[in-house]
Amino acid sequence: MPHDLSHALQALQQFQLTPWKAIGLLGSVMFTSRWFVQLYYTRKLKRVVMPLSFWWLSVLGSALLLAYFTIGKNDSVGIISNFFPAFVSVYNLWVHLRHHKNNVTGDEIA
């Protein structure tokens, strides 16, 4: 067996799923799955769209990843790389909800 393969198999055998790793993995799955949601709606509607579920998955995935990198791992690179997407996702949700509220109430957007 080649050395790299045996090293990889040994690392897999030593893998332990801690609660913080589970949070990080769930965040990663949620953050990645948003692209599949976006692809699905783009194909379905035959135009590029960013559905609301894309932004919710972004916010929830980013929040879990930020928690993992802040508390579970204390990794500044992970914190920095997930903070901006979280900020943009929250902003886009806020704009959407504000726009939706204004459409329902008939209020003009300031």
Buried (B, 14 or more C-beta within 10 A) or exposed (E): EEEEEEEEEEEEEEEEEEEBBEBBBBBBEBBEBBEEBBEEBBEEEEEEBBBBBBBBBBBBBBBBBBBBBBEBBEBEEBBEBBBEBBEBBBEBBEEEEEEEEEEEEEEEEE
